[in-house]
Amino acid sequence: MNITTQWLTEQGASCSQLETFKREWPQGCMVTLKSLRRAATLHLDLKWFASKVLSRKAWNVYAAACAEPWKVYAAACD
């Protein structure tokens, strides 16, 4: 899948996230493990991205997989 600033704009990406993406990938980028790791390093909102590209079934699997780690994180922050 190729991600472009146009696609992100159409999906409702925030201005700050869009600007970060444009600086890093002015011509857009393919979704690869490398580009996702770079996006994480840039603090791009990968949860938002996942919500836009995953099917409902895949999103439910993702959400279930993240539930426990988020509980642990929240407890550590308390």
N, CA, C and O atoms as a Tripos MOL2 file, in Angstrom:
@<TRIPOS>MOLECULE
protein
  312   311    78     0     0
PROTEIN
NO_CHARGES

@<TRIPOS>ATOM
      1 N           0.8460   -1.1700    0.0000 N.3       1 MET1
      2 CA          0.0000    0.0000    0.0000 C.3       1 MET1
      3 C           0.8920    1.2340    0.0000 C.2       1 MET1
      4 O           1.8400    1.3210    0.7800 O.2       1 MET1
      5 N           0.5920    2.1720   -0.8620 N.am      2 ASN2
      6 CA          1.3290    3.4260   -0.9320 C.3       2 ASN2
      7 C           0.5400    4.5070   -0.2040 C.2       2 ASN2
      8 O          -0.6320    4.7370   -0.5020 O.2       2 ASN2
      9 N           1.1800    5.1590    0.7380 N.am      3 ILE3
     10 CA          0.5480    6.2240    1.5110 C.3       3 ILE3
     11 C           1.0500    7.5600    0.9870 C.2       3 ILE3
     12 O           2.2520    7.7590    0.8100 O.2       3 ILE3
     13 N           0.1240    8.4630    0.7420 N.am      4 THR4
     14 CA          0.4650    9.8030    0.2540 C.3       4 THR4
     15 C          -0.1530   10.8430    1.1790 C.2       4 THR4
     16 O          -1.0310   10.5340    1.9860 O.2       4 THR4
     17 N           0.3150   12.0730    1.0510 N.am      5 THR5
     18 CA         -0.2820   13.1460    1.8460 C.3       5 THR5
     19 C          -1.7490   13.3440    1.4550 C.2       5 THR5
     20 O          -2.5710   13.6990    2.2990 O.2       5 THR5
     21 N          -2.0750   13.1200    0.1980 N.am      6 GLN6
     22 CA         -3.4730   13.2400   -0.2350 C.3       6 GLN6
     23 C          -4.3410   12.2170    0.4850 C.2       6 GLN6
     24 O          -5.4120   12.5530    0.9910 O.2       6 GLN6
     25 N          -3.8810   10.9640    0.5330 N.am      7 TRP7
     26 CA         -4.6430    9.9180    1.2170 C.3       7 TRP7
     27 C          -4.8110   10.2620    2.6920 C.2       7 TRP7
     28 O          -5.9040   10.1330    3.2430 O.2       7 TRP7
     29 N          -3.7240   10.7020    3.3340 N.am      8 LEU8
     30 CA         -3.7950   11.0590    4.7480 C.3       8 LEU8
     31 C          -4.7720   12.2080    4.9900 C.2       8 LEU8
     32 O          -5.5290   12.1990    5.9610 O.2       8 LEU8
     33 N          -4.7460   13.1880    4.1020 N.am      9 THR9
     34 CA         -5.6740   14.3120    4.2150 C.3       9 THR9
     35 C          -7.1120   13.8260    4.0820 C.2       9 THR9
     36 O          -7.9770   14.2220    4.8630 O.2       9 THR9
     37 N          -7.3690   12.9770    3.1050 N.am     10 GLU10
     38 CA         -8.7160   12.4390    2.8960 C.3      10 GLU10
     39 C          -9.2020   11.6320    4.1010 C.2      10 GLU10
     40 O         -10.4000   11.5830    4.3790 O.2      10 GLU10
     41 N          -8.2720   11.0040    4.8090 N.am     11 GLN11
     42 CA         -8.6230   10.2000    5.9820 C.3      11 GLN11
     43 C          -8.7750   11.0420    7.2430 C.2      11 GLN11
     44 O          -9.2200   10.5410    8.2760 O.2      11 GLN11
     45 N          -8.4060   12.3200    7.1650 N.am     12 GLY12
     46 CA         -8.5610   13.2080    8.3120 C.3      12 GLY12
     47 C          -7.3640   13.2740    9.2390 C.2      12 GLY12
     48 O          -7.5190   13.5250   10.4340 O.2      12 GLY12
     49 N          -6.1770   13.0550    8.7080 N.am     13 ALA13
     50 CA         -4.9690   13.1390    9.5340 C.3      13 ALA13
     51 C          -4.8260   14.5460   10.1150 C.2      13 ALA13
     52 O          -5.2000   15.5300    9.4780 O.2      13 ALA13
     53 N          -4.2880   14.6290   11.3120 N.am     14 SER14
     54 CA         -4.0900   15.9360   11.9340 C.3      14 SER14
     55 C          -2.9870   16.7020   11.2040 C.2      14 SER14
     56 O          -2.1240   16.1120   10.5540 O.2      14 SER14
     57 N          -3.0380   18.0120   11.3260 N.am     15 CYS15
     58 CA         -2.0560   18.8650   10.6340 C.3      15 CYS15
     59 C          -0.6330   18.5480   11.0620 C.2      15 CYS15
     60 O           0.2600   18.4710   10.2180 O.2      15 CYS15
     61 N          -0.4070   18.3660   12.3510 N.am     16 SER16
     62 CA          0.9630   18.1070   12.8150 C.3      16 SER16
     63 C           1.4770   16.7690   12.3070 C.2      16 SER16
     64 O           2.6410   16.6570   11.9210 O.2      16 SER16
     65 N           0.6170   15.7500   12.3030 N.am     17 GLN17
     66 CA          1.0200   14.4440   11.7940 C.3      17 GLN17
     67 C           1.2930   14.5210   10.2980 C.2      17 GLN17
     68 O           2.2470   13.9200    9.8030 O.2      17 GLN17
     69 N           0.4630   15.2500    9.5880 N.am     18 LEU18
     70 CA          0.6210   15.4090    8.1480 C.3      18 LEU18
     71 C           1.9290   16.1170    7.8100 C.2      18 LEU18
     72 O           2.6270   15.7220    6.8760 O.2      18 LEU18
     73 N           2.2570   17.1470    8.5530 N.am     19 GLU19
     74 CA          3.5080   17.8820    8.3190 C.3      19 GLU19
     75 C           4.7200   16.9920    8.5610 C.2      19 GLU19
     76 O           5.6810   17.0250    7.7920 O.2      19 GLU19
     77 N           4.6790   16.2000    9.6210 N.am     20 THR20
     78 CA          5.7880   15.2810    9.9070 C.3      20 THR20
     79 C           5.9470   14.2770    8.7740 C.2      20 THR20
     80 O           7.0580   14.0180    8.3110 O.2      20 THR20
     81 N           4.8260   13.7150    8.3310 N.am     21 PHE21
     82 CA          4.8590   12.7590    7.2240 C.3      21 PHE21
     83 C           5.4460   13.4050    5.9720 C.2      21 PHE21
     84 O           6.3050   12.8150    5.3170 O.2      21 PHE21
     85 N           4.9880   14.6180    5.6320 N.am     22 LYS22
     86 CA          5.4590   15.3080    4.4170 C.3      22 LYS22
     87 C           6.9580   15.5790    4.4550 C.2      22 LYS22
     88 O           7.6420   15.4690    3.4380 O.2      22 LYS22
     89 N           7.4650   15.9350    5.6360 N.am     23 ARG23
     90 CA          8.9160   16.1850    5.7560 C.3      23 ARG23
     91 C           9.7150   14.9070    5.5100 C.2      23 ARG23
     92 O          10.7590   14.9380    4.8590 O.2      23 ARG23
     93 N           9.2290   13.8000    6.0240 N.am     24 GLU24
     94 CA          9.9580   12.5370    5.9100 C.3      24 GLU24
     95 C           9.7800   11.8800    4.5360 C.2      24 GLU24
     96 O          10.7350   11.3490    3.9670 O.2      24 GLU24
     97 N           8.5710   11.9180    4.0180 N.am     25 TRP25
     98 CA          8.2460   11.2500    2.7600 C.3      25 TRP25
     99 C           7.4880   12.2040    1.8350 C.2      25 TRP25
    100 O           6.2810   12.0470    1.6500 O.2      25 TRP25
    101 N           8.1680   13.1780    1.2570 N.am     26 PRO26
    102 CA          7.4760   14.1640    0.4150 C.3      26 PRO26
    103 C           6.7660   13.5510   -0.7930 C.2      26 PRO26
    104 O           5.7960   14.1200   -1.2930 O.2      26 PRO26
    105 N           7.2360   12.4090   -1.2610 N.am     27 GLN27
    106 CA          6.6080   11.7380   -2.4030 C.3      27 GLN27
    107 C           5.7030   10.5880   -1.9700 C.2      27 GLN27
    108 O           5.2140    9.8360   -2.8140 O.2      27 GLN27
    109 N           5.4800   10.4460   -0.6840 N.am     28 GLY28
    110 CA          4.7130    9.3300   -0.1580 C.3      28 GLY28
    111 C           5.6200    8.1410    0.1110 C.2      28 GLY28
    112 O           6.8220    8.2040   -0.1470 O.2      28 GLY28
    113 N           5.0590    7.0700    0.6220 N.am     29 CYS29
    114 CA          5.8710    5.8800    0.8990 C.3      29 CYS29
    115 C           5.0140    4.6310    0.8780 C.2      29 CYS29
    116 O           3.8000    4.6720    1.0770 O.2      29 CYS29
    117 N           5.6860    3.5230    0.6310 N.am     30 MET30
    118 CA          5.0450    2.2150    0.7220 C.3      30 MET30
    119 C           5.0310    1.7980    2.1950 C.2      30 MET30
    120 O           5.9450    2.1210    2.9550 O.2      30 MET30
    121 N           3.9930    1.0860    2.5770 N.am     31 VAL31
    122 CA          3.9220    0.5640    3.9390 C.3      31 VAL31
    123 C           4.8040   -0.6790    3.9910 C.2      31 VAL31
    124 O           4.5000   -1.7060    3.3830 O.2      31 VAL31
    125 N           5.8860   -0.5610    4.7210 N.am     32 THR32
    126 CA          6.8220   -1.6610    4.9370 C.3      32 THR32
    127 C           7.1850   -1.6730    6.4100 C.2      32 THR32
    128 O           6.8850   -0.7200    7.1300 O.2      32 THR32
    129 N           7.8170   -2.7230    6.8610 N.am     33 LEU33
    130 CA          8.2590   -2.7630    8.2480 C.3      33 LEU33
    131 C           9.2130   -1.5980    8.5270 C.2      33 LEU33
    132 O           9.1410   -0.9680    9.5820 O.2      33 LEU33
    133 N          10.0990   -1.3190    7.5780 N.am     34 LYS34
    134 CA         11.0520   -0.2240    7.7370 C.3      34 LYS34
    135 C          10.3300    1.1230    7.8650 C.2      34 LYS34
    136 O          10.6600    1.9210    8.7430 O.2      34 LYS34
    137 N           9.3480    1.3780    6.9970 N.am     35 SER35
    138 CA          8.6480    2.6680    7.0560 C.3      35 SER35
    139 C           7.7840    2.7670    8.3200 C.2      35 SER35
    140 O           7.6390    3.8530    8.8810 O.2      35 SER35
    141 N           7.2160    1.6570    8.7690 N.am     36 LEU36
    142 CA          6.4370    1.6840   10.0100 C.3      36 LEU36
    143 C           7.3330    1.9350   11.2200 C.2      36 LEU36
    144 O           6.9540    2.6600   12.1400 O.2      36 LEU36
    145 N           8.5160    1.3350   11.2140 N.am     37 ARG37
    146 CA          9.4590    1.5990   12.3140 C.3      37 ARG37
    147 C           9.8900    3.0630   12.3220 C.2      37 ARG37
    148 O           9.9930    3.6770   13.3840 O.2      37 ARG37
    149 N          10.1400    3.6150   11.1460 N.am     38 ARG38
    150 CA         10.5170    5.0300   11.0510 C.3      38 ARG38
    151 C           9.3620    5.9170   11.5210 C.2      38 ARG38
    152 O           9.5790    6.9020   12.2270 O.2      38 ARG38
    153 N           8.1360    5.5650   11.1290 N.am     39 ALA39
    154 CA          6.9620    6.3240   11.5610 C.3      39 ALA39
    155 C           6.8460    6.3040   13.0870 C.2      39 ALA39
    156 O           6.5060    7.3180   13.6950 O.2      39 ALA39
    157 N           7.1250    5.1630   13.7020 N.am     40 ALA40
    158 CA          7.0860    5.0760   15.1630 C.3      40 ALA40
    159 C           8.1550    5.9680   15.7830 C.2      40 ALA40
    160 O           7.9010    6.6470   16.7780 O.2      40 ALA40
    161 N           9.3500    5.9670   15.1950 N.am     41 THR41
    162 CA         10.4300    6.8280   15.6800 C.3      41 THR41
    163 C          10.0470    8.3010   15.5980 C.2      41 THR41
    164 O          10.4350    9.1020   16.4490 O.2      41 THR41
    165 N           9.2870    8.6470   14.5710 N.am     42 LEU42
    166 CA          8.8370   10.0340   14.3740 C.3      42 LEU42
    167 C           7.6000   10.3650   15.2090 C.2      42 LEU42
    168 O           7.0800   11.4790   15.1390 O.2      42 LEU42
    169 N           7.1340    9.4030   15.9930 N.am     43 HIS43
    170 CA          5.9480    9.5650   16.8400 C.3      43 HIS43
    171 C           4.6810    9.8120   16.0320 C.2      43 HIS43
    172 O           3.7750   10.5170   16.4790 O.2      43 HIS43
    173 N           4.6250    9.2240   14.8380 N.am     44 LEU44
    174 CA          3.3860    9.2830   14.0800 C.3      44 LEU44
    175 C           2.3810    8.3370   14.7370 C.2      44 LEU44
    176 O           2.7720    7.3340   15.3350 O.2      44 LEU44
    177 N           1.1250    8.6450   14.6300 N.am     45 ASP45
    178 CA          0.0690    7.9060   15.3180 C.3      45 ASP45
    179 C          -0.2800    6.6290   14.5480 C.2      45 ASP45
    180 O          -1.1660    6.6250   13.6930 O.2      45 ASP45
    181 N           0.4250    5.5600   14.8650 N.am     46 LEU46
    182 CA          0.2100    4.2950   14.1600 C.3      46 LEU46
    183 C          -1.1060    3.6230   14.5540 C.2      46 LEU46
    184 O          -1.6580    2.8390   13.7820 O.2      46 LEU46
    185 N          -1.6020    3.9240   15.7380 N.am     47 LYS47
    186 CA         -2.9110    3.3890   16.1210 C.3      47 LYS47
    187 C          -3.9850    4.0080   15.2230 C.2      47 LYS47
    188 O          -4.8760    3.3040   14.7470 O.2      47 LYS47
    189 N          -3.9030    5.3060   14.9940 N.am     48 TRP48
    190 CA         -4.8400    5.9720   14.0850 C.3      48 TRP48
    191 C          -4.7260    5.3540   12.6870 C.2      48 TRP48
    192 O          -5.7310    5.0390   12.0500 O.2      48 TRP48
    193 N          -3.4850    5.1880   12.2250 N.am     49 PHE49
    194 CA         -3.2550    4.6060   10.9030 C.3      49 PHE49
    195 C          -3.8790    3.2190   10.8070 C.2      49 PHE49
    196 O          -4.5590    2.9030    9.8310 O.2      49 PHE49
    197 N          -3.6430    2.3940   11.8240 N.am     50 ALA50
    198 CA         -4.2000    1.0380   11.8280 C.3      50 ALA50
    199 C          -5.7260    1.0780   11.7520 C.2      50 ALA50
    200 O          -6.3410    0.2470   11.0820 O.2      50 ALA50
    201 N          -6.3260    2.0340   12.4310 N.am     51 SER51
    202 CA         -7.7910    2.1220   12.4150 C.3      51 SER51
    203 C          -8.3260    2.4590   11.0280 C.2      51 SER51
    204 O          -9.4820    2.1670   10.7220 O.2      51 SER51
    205 N          -7.5010    3.0640   10.1960 N.am     52 LYS52
    206 CA         -7.9210    3.4390    8.8490 C.3      52 LYS52
    207 C          -7.6960    2.3300    7.8220 C.2      52 LYS52
    208 O          -8.4100    2.2590    6.8220 O.2      52 LYS52
    209 N          -6.7090    1.4660    8.0600 N.am     53 VAL53
    210 CA         -6.3520    0.4840    7.0300 C.3      53 VAL53
    211 C          -6.7290   -0.9630    7.3530 C.2      53 VAL53
    212 O          -6.8150   -1.7920    6.4460 O.2      53 VAL53
    213 N          -6.9510   -1.2730    8.6130 N.am     54 LEU54
    214 CA         -7.2820   -2.6540    8.9660 C.3      54 LEU54
    215 C          -8.7740   -2.9280    8.7890 C.2      54 LEU54
    216 O          -9.6070   -2.0460    8.9970 O.2      54 LEU54
    217 N          -9.0960   -4.1450    8.4060 N.am     55 SER55
    218 CA        -10.5000   -4.5600    8.3710 C.3      55 SER55
    219 C         -11.0230   -4.5990    9.8100 C.2      55 SER55
    220 O         -10.2400   -4.5870   10.7600 O.2      55 SER55
    221 N         -12.3230   -4.6450    9.9620 N.am     56 ARG56
    222 CA        -12.9160   -4.7000   11.3110 C.3      56 ARG56
    223 C         -12.3840   -5.9170   12.0750 C.2      56 ARG56
    224 O         -12.0500   -5.8160   13.2550 O.2      56 ARG56
    225 N         -12.3090   -7.0580   11.4010 N.am     57 LYS57
    226 CA        -11.8160   -8.2750   12.0540 C.3      57 LYS57
    227 C         -10.3550   -8.0970   12.4870 C.2      57 LYS57
    228 O          -9.9940   -8.4350   13.6140 O.2      57 LYS57
    229 N          -9.5330   -7.5760   11.6030 N.am     58 ALA58
    230 CA         -8.1210   -7.3560   11.9370 C.3      58 ALA58
    231 C          -7.9830   -6.3330   13.0610 C.2      58 ALA58
    232 O          -7.1430   -6.4890   13.9470 O.2      58 ALA58
    233 N          -8.8120   -5.2810   13.0230 N.am     59 TRP59
    234 CA         -8.7690   -4.2630   14.0900 C.3      59 TRP59
    235 C          -9.1190   -4.9000   15.4340 C.2      59 TRP59
    236 O          -8.4860   -4.5900   16.4440 O.2      59 TRP59
    237 N         -10.1110   -5.7790   15.4600 N.am     60 ASN60
    238 CA        -10.4940   -6.4400   16.7090 C.3      60 ASN60
    239 C          -9.3620   -7.3090   17.2440 C.2      60 ASN60
    240 O          -9.1260   -7.3420   18.4520 O.2      60 ASN60
    241 N          -8.6630   -8.0080   16.3620 N.am     61 VAL61
    242 CA         -7.5080   -8.8070   16.7830 C.3      61 VAL61
    243 C          -6.4180   -7.8930   17.3420 C.2      61 VAL61
    244 O          -5.8320   -8.1820   18.3850 O.2      61 VAL61
    245 N          -6.1510   -6.7930   16.6440 N.am     62 TYR62
    246 CA         -5.1580   -5.8090   17.1010 C.3      62 TYR62
    247 C          -5.5320   -5.2580   18.4780 C.2      62 TYR62
    248 O          -4.6980   -5.2070   19.3820 O.2      62 TYR62
    249 N          -6.7900   -4.8460   18.6260 N.am     63 ALA63
    250 CA         -7.2360   -4.2680   19.8960 C.3      63 ALA63
    251 C          -7.1090   -5.2810   21.0320 C.2      63 ALA63
    252 O          -6.6900   -4.9280   22.1350 O.2      63 ALA63
    253 N          -7.4640   -6.5210   20.7700 N.am     64 ALA64
    254 CA         -7.3470   -7.5570   21.7960 C.3      64 ALA64
    255 C          -5.8860   -7.7920   22.1790 C.2      64 ALA64
    256 O          -5.5710   -7.9820   23.3530 O.2      64 ALA64
    257 N          -5.0060   -7.7780   21.1950 N.am     65 ALA65
    258 CA         -3.5800   -7.9880   21.4670 C.3      65 ALA65
    259 C          -2.9860   -6.8380   22.2730 C.2      65 ALA65
    260 O          -2.0490   -7.0390   23.0450 O.2      65 ALA65
    261 N          -3.5190   -5.6510   22.0990 N.am     66 CYS66
    262 CA         -2.9860   -4.4710   22.8000 C.3      66 CYS66
    263 C          -3.5860   -4.2700   24.1890 C.2      66 CYS66
    264 O          -3.0200   -3.5360   25.0000 O.2      66 CYS66
    265 N          -4.6990   -4.8950   24.4730 N.am     67 ALA67
    266 CA         -5.4210   -4.6390   25.7180 C.3      67 ALA67
    267 C          -4.5600   -4.8770   26.9650 C.2      67 ALA67
    268 O          -4.4630   -4.0000   27.8240 O.2      67 ALA67
    269 N          -3.9540   -6.0210   27.0670 N.am     68 GLU68
    270 CA         -3.1560   -6.3420   28.2520 C.3      68 GLU68
    271 C          -1.9290   -5.4440   28.4000 C.2      68 GLU68
    272 O          -1.6900   -4.9210   29.4880 O.2      68 GLU68
    273 N          -1.1440   -5.2510   27.3350 N.am     69 PRO69
    274 CA          0.0050   -4.3230   27.4870 C.3      69 PRO69
    275 C          -0.4210   -2.9210   27.9330 C.2      69 PRO69
    276 O           0.2870   -2.2930   28.7190 O.2      69 PRO69
    277 N          -1.5560   -2.4210   27.4510 N.am     70 TRP70
    278 CA         -2.0340   -1.1050   27.8850 C.3      70 TRP70
    279 C          -2.4170   -1.1090   29.3480 C.2      70 TRP70
    280 O          -2.2030   -0.1100   30.0350 O.2      70 TRP70
    281 N          -2.9820   -2.2100   29.8560 N.am     71 LYS71
    282 CA         -3.3110   -2.3220   31.2840 C.3      71 LYS71
    283 C          -2.0350   -2.2570   32.1210 C.2      71 LYS71
    284 O          -1.9830   -1.5660   33.1380 O.2      71 LYS71
    285 N          -1.0100   -2.9850   31.6810 N.am     72 VAL72
    286 CA          0.2690   -2.9890   32.3940 C.3      72 VAL72
    287 C           0.8750   -1.5960   32.3950 C.2      72 VAL72
    288 O           1.3670   -1.1320   33.4230 O.2      72 VAL72
    289 N           0.8420   -0.9330   31.2560 N.am     73 TYR73
    290 CA          1.3670    0.4220   31.1190 C.3      73 TYR73
    291 C           0.6300    1.3850   32.0560 C.2      73 TYR73
    292 O           1.2550    2.1760   32.7630 O.2      73 TYR73
    293 N          -0.7020    1.3070   32.0510 N.am     74 ALA74
    294 CA         -1.4990    2.2020   32.9020 C.3      74 ALA74
    295 C          -1.1760    1.9730   34.3720 C.2      74 ALA74
    296 O          -1.0570    2.9220   35.1470 O.2      74 ALA74
    297 N          -1.0340    0.7000   34.7490 N.am     75 ALA75
    298 CA         -0.7030    0.3930   36.1490 C.3      75 ALA75
    299 C           0.6720    0.9360   36.5090 C.2      75 ALA75
    300 O           0.8660    1.4360   37.6170 O.2      75 ALA75
    301 N           1.6190    0.8450   35.6010 N.am     76 ALA76
    302 CA          2.9650    1.3560   35.8730 C.3      76 ALA76
    303 C           2.9740    2.8750   36.0110 C.2      76 ALA76
    304 O           3.7810    3.4360   36.7520 O.2      76 ALA76
    305 N           2.0760    3.5280   35.2950 N.am     77 CYS77
    306 CA          2.0120    4.9980   35.3600 C.3      77 CYS77
    307 C           1.3240    5.4960   36.6230 C.2      77 CYS77
    308 O           1.5060    6.6480   37.0170 O.2      77 CYS77
    309 N           0.5320    4.6340   37.2620 N.am     78 ASP78
    310 CA         -0.1930    5.0500   38.4790 C.3      78 ASP78
    311 C           0.6900    5.2290   39.6700 C.2      78 ASP78
    312 O           0.2090    5.5750   40.7490 O.2      78 ASP78
@<TRIPOS>BOND
     1     1     2 1
     2     2     3 1
     3     3     4 2
     4     3     5 am
     5     5     6 1
     6     6     7 1
     7     7     8 2
     8     7     9 am
     9     9    10 1
    10    10    11 1
    11    11    12 2
    12    11    13 am
    13    13    14 1
    14    14    15 1
    15    15    16 2
    16    15    17 am
    17    17    18 1
    18    18    19 1
    19    19    20 2
    20    19    21 am
    21    21    22 1
    22    22    23 1
    23    23    24 2
    24    23    25 am
    25    25    26 1
    26    26    27 1
    27    27    28 2
    28    27    29 am
    29    29    30 1
    30    30    31 1
    31    31    32 2
    32    31    33 am
    33    33    34 1
    34    34    35 1
    35    35    36 2
    36    35    37 am
    37    37    38 1
    38    38    39 1
    39    39    40 2
    40    39    41 am
    41    41    42 1
    42    42    43 1
    43    43    44 2
    44    43    45 am
    45    45    46 1
    46    46    47 1
    47    47    48 2
    48    47    49 am
    49    49    50 1
    50    50    51 1
    51    51    52 2
    52    51    53 am
    53    53    54 1
    54    54    55 1
    55    55    56 2
    56    55    57 am
    57    57    58 1
    58    58    59 1
    59    59    60 2
    60    59    61 am
    61    61    62 1
    62    62    63 1
    63    63    64 2
    64    63    65 am
    65    65    66 1
    66    66    67 1
    67    67    68 2
    68    67    69 am
    69    69    70 1
    70    70    71 1
    71    71    72 2
    72    71    73 am
    73    73    74 1
    74    74    75 1
    75    75    76 2
    76    75    77 am
    77    77    78 1
    78    78    79 1
    79    79    80 2
    80    79    81 am
    81    81    82 1
    82    82    83 1
    83    83    84 2
    84    83    85 am
    85    85    86 1
    86    86    87 1
    87    87    88 2
    88    87    89 am
    89    89    90 1
    90    90    91 1
    91    91    92 2
    92    91    93 am
    93    93    94 1
    94    94    95 1
    95    95    96 2
    96    95    97 am
    97    97    98 1
    98    98    99 1
    99    99   100 2
   100    99   101 am
   101   101   102 1
   102   102   103 1
   103   103   104 2
   104   103   105 am
   105   105   106 1
   106   106   107 1
   107   107   108 2
   108   107   109 am
   109   109   110 1
   110   110   111 1
   111   111   112 2
   112   111   113 am
   113   113   114 1
   114   114   115 1
   115   115   116 2
   116   115   117 am
   117   117   118 1
   118   118   119 1
   119   119   120 2
   120   119   121 am
   121   121   122 1
   122   122   123 1
   123   123   124 2
   124   123   125 am
   125   125   126 1
   126   126   127 1
   127   127   128 2
   128   127   129 am
   129   129   130 1
   130   130   131 1
   131   131   132 2
   132   131   133 am
   133   133   134 1
   134   134   135 1
   135   135   136 2
   136   135   137 am
   137   137   138 1
   138   138   139 1
   139   139   140 2
   140   139   141 am
   141   141   142 1
   142   142   143 1
   143   143   144 2
   144   143   145 am
   145   145   146 1
   146   146   147 1
   147   147   148 2
   148   147   149 am
   149   149   150 1
   150   150   151 1
   151   151   152 2
   152   151   153 am
   153   153   154 1
   154   154   155 1
   155   155   156 2
   156   155   157 am
   157   157   158 1
   158   158   159 1
   159   159   160 2
   160   159   161 am
   161   161   162 1
   162   162   163 1
   163   163   164 2
   164   163   165 am
   165   165   166 1
   166   166   167 1
   167   167   168 2
   168   167   169 am
   169   169   170 1
   170   170   171 1
   171   171   172 2
   172   171   173 am
   173   173   174 1
   174   174   175 1
   175   175   176 2
   176   175   177 am
   177   177   178 1
   178   178   179 1
   179   179   180 2
   180   179   181 am
   181   181   182 1
   182   182   183 1
   183   183   184 2
   184   183   185 am
   185   185   186 1
   186   186   187 1
   187   187   188 2
   188   187   189 am
   189   189   190 1
   190   190   191 1
   191   191   192 2
   192   191   193 am
   193   193   194 1
   194   194   195 1
   195   195   196 2
   196   195   197 am
   197   197   198 1
   198   198   199 1
   199   199   200 2
   200   199   201 am
   201   201   202 1
   202   202   203 1
   203   203   204 2
   204   203   205 am
   205   205   206 1
   206   206   207 1
   207   207   208 2
   208   207   209 am
   209   209   210 1
   210   210   211 1
   211   211   212 2
   212   211   213 am
   213   213   214 1
   214   214   215 1
   215   215   216 2
   216   215   217 am
   217   217   218 1
   218   218   219 1
   219   219   220 2
   220   219   221 am
   221   221   222 1
   222   222   223 1
   223   223   224 2
   224   223   225 am
   225   225   226 1
   226   226   227 1
   227   227   228 2
   228   227   229 am
   229   229   230 1
   230   230   231 1
   231   231   232 2
   232   231   233 am
   233   233   234 1
   234   234   235 1
   235   235   236 2
   236   235   237 am
   237   237   238 1
   238   238   239 1
   239   239   240 2
   240   239   241 am
   241   241   242 1
   242   242   243 1
   243   243   244 2
   244   243   245 am
   245   245   246 1
   246   246   247 1
   247   247   248 2
   248   247   249 am
   249   249   250 1
   250   250   251 1
   251   251   252 2
   252   251   253 am
   253   253   254 1
   254   254   255 1
   255   255   256 2
   256   255   257 am
   257   257   258 1
   258   258   259 1
   259   259   260 2
   260   259   261 am
   261   261   262 1
   262   262   263 1
   263   263   264 2
   264   263   265 am
   265   265   266 1
   266   266   267 1
   267   267   268 2
   268   267   269 am
   269   269   270 1
   270   270   271 1
   271   271   272 2
   272   271   273 am
   273   273   274 1
   274   274   275 1
   275   275   276 2
   276   275   277 am
   277   277   278 1
   278   278   279 1
   279   279   280 2
   280   279   281 am
   281   281   282 1
   282   282   283 1
   283   283   284 2
   284   283   285 am
   285   285   286 1
   286   286   287 1
   287   287   288 2
   288   287   289 am
   289   289   290 1
   290   290   291 1
   291   291   292 2
   292   291   293 am
   293   293   294 1
   294   294   295 1
   295   295   296 2
   296   295   297 am
   297   297   298 1
   298   298   299 1
   299   299   300 2
   300   299   301 am
   301   301   302 1
   302   302   303 1
   303   303   304 2
   304   303   305 am
   305   305   306 1
   306   306   307 1
   307   307   308 2
   308   307   309 am
   309   309   310 1
   310   310   311 1
   311   311   312 2
@<TRIPOS>SUBSTRUCTURE
     1 MET1         2 RESIDUE 1 A MET
     2 ASN2         6 RESIDUE 1 A ASN
     3 ILE3        10 RESIDUE 1 A ILE
     4 THR4        14 RESIDUE 1 A THR
     5 THR5        18 RESIDUE 1 A THR
     6 GLN6        22 RESIDUE 1 A GLN
     7 TRP7        26 RESIDUE 1 A TRP
     8 LEU8        30 RESIDUE 1 A LEU
     9 THR9        34 RESIDUE 1 A THR
    10 GLU10       38 RESIDUE 1 A GLU
    11 GLN11       42 RESIDUE 1 A GLN
    12 GLY12       46 RESIDUE 1 A GLY
    13 ALA13       50 RESIDUE 1 A ALA
    14 SER14       54 RESIDUE 1 A SER
    15 CYS15       58 RESIDUE 1 A CYS
    16 SER16       62 RESIDUE 1 A SER
    17 GLN17       66 RESIDUE 1 A GLN
    18 LEU18       70 RESIDUE 1 A LEU
    19 GLU19       74 RESIDUE 1 A GLU
    20 THR20       78 RESIDUE 1 A THR
    21 PHE21       82 RESIDUE 1 A PHE
    22 LYS22       86 RESIDUE 1 A LYS
    23 ARG23       90 RESIDUE 1 A ARG
    24 GLU24       94 RESIDUE 1 A GLU
    25 TRP25       98 RESIDUE 1 A TRP
    26 PRO26      102 RESIDUE 1 A PRO
    27 GLN27      106 RESIDUE 1 A GLN
    28 GLY28      110 RESIDUE 1 A GLY
    29 CYS29      114 RESIDUE 1 A CYS
    30 MET30      118 RESIDUE 1 A MET
    31 VAL31      122 RESIDUE 1 A VAL
    32 THR32      126 RESIDUE 1 A THR
    33 LEU33      130 RESIDUE 1 A LEU
    34 LYS34      134 RESIDUE 1 A LYS
    35 SER35      138 RESIDUE 1 A SER
    36 LEU36      142 RESIDUE 1 A LEU
    37 ARG37      146 RESIDUE 1 A ARG
    38 ARG38      150 RESIDUE 1 A ARG
    39 ALA39      154 RESIDUE 1 A ALA
    40 ALA40      158 RESIDUE 1 A ALA
    41 THR41      162 RESIDUE 1 A THR
    42 LEU42      166 RESIDUE 1 A LEU
    43 HIS43      170 RESIDUE 1 A HIS
    44 LEU44      174 RESIDUE 1 A LEU
    45 ASP45      178 RESIDUE 1 A ASP
    46 LEU46      182 RESIDUE 1 A LEU
    47 LYS47      186 RESIDUE 1 A LYS
    48 TRP48      190 RESIDUE 1 A TRP
    49 PHE49      194 RESIDUE 1 A PHE
    50 ALA50      198 RESIDUE 1 A ALA
    51 SER51      202 RESIDUE 1 A SER
    52 LYS52      206 RESIDUE 1 A LYS
    53 VAL53      210 RESIDUE 1 A VAL
    54 LEU54      214 RESIDUE 1 A LEU
    55 SER55      218 RESIDUE 1 A SER
    56 ARG56      222 RESIDUE 1 A ARG
    57 LYS57      226 RESIDUE 1 A LYS
    58 ALA58      230 RESIDUE 1 A ALA
    59 TRP59      234 RESIDUE 1 A TRP
    60 ASN60      238 RESIDUE 1 A ASN
    61 VAL61      242 RESIDUE 1 A VAL
    62 TYR62      246 RESIDUE 1 A TYR
    63 ALA63      250 RESIDUE 1 A ALA
    64 ALA64      254 RESIDUE 1 A ALA
    65 ALA65      258 RESIDUE 1 A ALA
    66 CYS66      262 RESIDUE 1 A CYS
    67 ALA67      266 RESIDUE 1 A ALA
    68 GLU68      270 RESIDUE 1 A GLU
    69 PRO69      274 RESIDUE 1 A PRO
    70 TRP70      278 RESIDUE 1 A TRP
    71 LYS71      282 RESIDUE 1 A LYS
    72 VAL72      286 RESIDUE 1 A VAL
    73 TYR73      290 RESIDUE 1 A TYR
    74 ALA74      294 RESIDUE 1 A ALA
    75 ALA75      298 RESIDUE 1 A ALA
    76 ALA76      302 RESIDUE 1 A ALA
    77 CYS77      306 RESIDUE 1 A CYS
    78 ASP78      310 RESIDUE 1 A ASP
